[in-house]
Amino acid sequence: MRFLPDDEQREFARTLDRMLGSAGTPGVVRSWASGDHGPGRALWARLAEAGVFALAVPEEHEGLGLLPVELTVAFGVLGRHAVPGPVAETAAAGALLGRLGGDPARLWLPRIASGKAVASLCVLSPGGSPYALDADIADALFVVDHDTVRLAESHGPVQPSADPARRLARPLGGTVLARGPQ
């Protein structure tokens, strides 16, 4: 099987590429790494206006529906431009909450789709890591631990990683949002 984006998907990629090309992304990354998140949050808002975060949010929660091909196209461009912050984690949290439904979805998904909420995600179970990316700037930190999903109440000390623009922290405590079959 060959993956070939259609005309609309290619135009979406070109639009994001032009936007990020003119956004001074290298300076945004340097600011993010130094702890100044203002330029990164401004870029985040522009990505939200372009619909990037809405691609992982169901329509009933003000998203565009889960569109995996468009997400792939968008994240290819975001990766080429080295956009800082937990963008993939936010999209993953949107998809996860969309599957969970209920009050957490009603509360967080419209905010994720609009770019008003930054989410980080920590997957502890098989092959995961005990750390969450940029937990210190996230509005919500979701933790997946085997069959349980919880919203962390806080995070531990921020630790540097090999990439200065990617800081890590362990989630602490939290409220259980969903539990799988026992």
N, C-alpha and C positions, 0 to 999 in steps of 0.2 A: 504494500500500500504506500502510495506517495502522498505526502502532505503538501498541498498547494493552497495557500490562502486565496480567497476570492477577491474580486476588485474592491469590495467594501472593506475587507480586512486589510488589504494592502494600503488603502487610503488611510485607514485608522493608524496603521504603523507609521506612515509618512507624516501624518499630522502630529503624532506623539514625538517623532524624531525631530521635526522642525521646532516644536515647542521646547523640548529638552535641549536642543542645540542652541537655542537663544536664551536659555534660562541661566547660563553661567554655572552649570552643574558642578564643575571642578571646585569652584569657590564655595558652593553650597556644601559639598562634601567636606572641605577643609573646615568650614564653620561648624558643621555637625560634629566632626572629630574633636574640635576644641571645646565643645559643650554649648555652643550658640545654636539653638535649634530654630530660631526665627526664620532664617532663609529656607531651611528644610520644610518647615510647616507651611510657608508660603508656596513652595513648590508642590507640597502635598495638596493644597487647596486647588491648585491648577490641574493636578492629575484627577482630582475628584470631579472638577468641572468637565473634564474630558470623558468622564464616565468610567475610569479605570476601576475604582473600588466597587461600583455598582455592578460590575461584570460577575461578581461572586455572590451577589445578594438576590434572593428570590423577588419577583415582581411584587408580591403582596406585602413586601417590606420596603418598598420604594427603590428596589434595584432593577436591573435589566434582566434578571434571571441568571442562572448559572450557565455561563457561556465559556466552556473550556478552550475552544479554539481562539476566541478573542482574548482570553486571559493569557494564553500562550504567546500570542502576537504581542500583546502589551508588555509582558514581562521580558520578552526578548529585547525590546527597545529599552525598557528600564534598565536591564542588565548592561547593555552596551554603553549606556550613559552613566552607569554606576550610581544610580539614585540611592541616597542613603535612607536609613530608617527601616522599620519592619513592614515594608510594603507587601511582601509575600505572606508574612504572618497575618497581616490584617485581612488579606483576601482569604487565607485559609480559615481564619476565625469566622469570616462571613459565611463561607460554605458550611462550616461546622454548625454554626448557630442556625442556619437555614434548615439543616437536617434535624436539629433538636426541636425547633419551634418553641411555642409557649412564651412565657414572660421574658426570658432572656432575649429571644429573637425580636420580640416587639420593642424591647428597650434599646438594644444595641444595633440591630441591622439598619434601621434608617440612618442612624448616626454614622455607621461605617460607610454606607453607600454614598452619603453626602460629603464624606471626608472630615466630618466634625469630630470623629472618634478615631484615634490610632489604637490599634490592638496589637498585642504581642501574644505569642502562643508558645507554650512549652509542652513538648510531648515526652513524657517520662517513660512510657512503655515501649517495648522492644525496639532497641536501636536508637532510642531518643537520647536527649541530653537533659541534665538537670537545670540547664540555664535557659533563660529567655532573652531574646535580643531586644535591646533598648527598652527594658522594662521601666526604666526611670522616666521615660517620656510618654509611655503608653497610658491611655485613658482606661484601658481594661487589659488585664493579663489573664488569659485563659490557660488552664492546665488540663492536659489529657493524661490520665494515669490509668492504664489498662482499660477498664470499662467505666471509668468515672471521669466526668468533665466538671471542673470547678472554676469559679472566678476567684483568683487570688486576692487577698486583702491587701497585700503589700509585697515588697521584694527585699531581699538581702542586699548587702553591699554591692555596688557596681564594680565590676572587674573589667580590665581591658582585655582585648583579644588580640590576635595577630594583626588584625586590621583596626587601626585607631578609630575608624568611623563605626565600628560595631562593638558596642559595649554589652556586657553580659551580666545578668543577675539571676539569683535563684528566687523563684516565687515562694511566698510564705502564706500559710493558712489559706483560708478561703471558704466560700460557700459552694456546696455541691449543687450543680445545675442539672445534672443527669447522671443516672447510674444504669448500666446495662444489666442484663439478666444475670442472676447469681448462680 
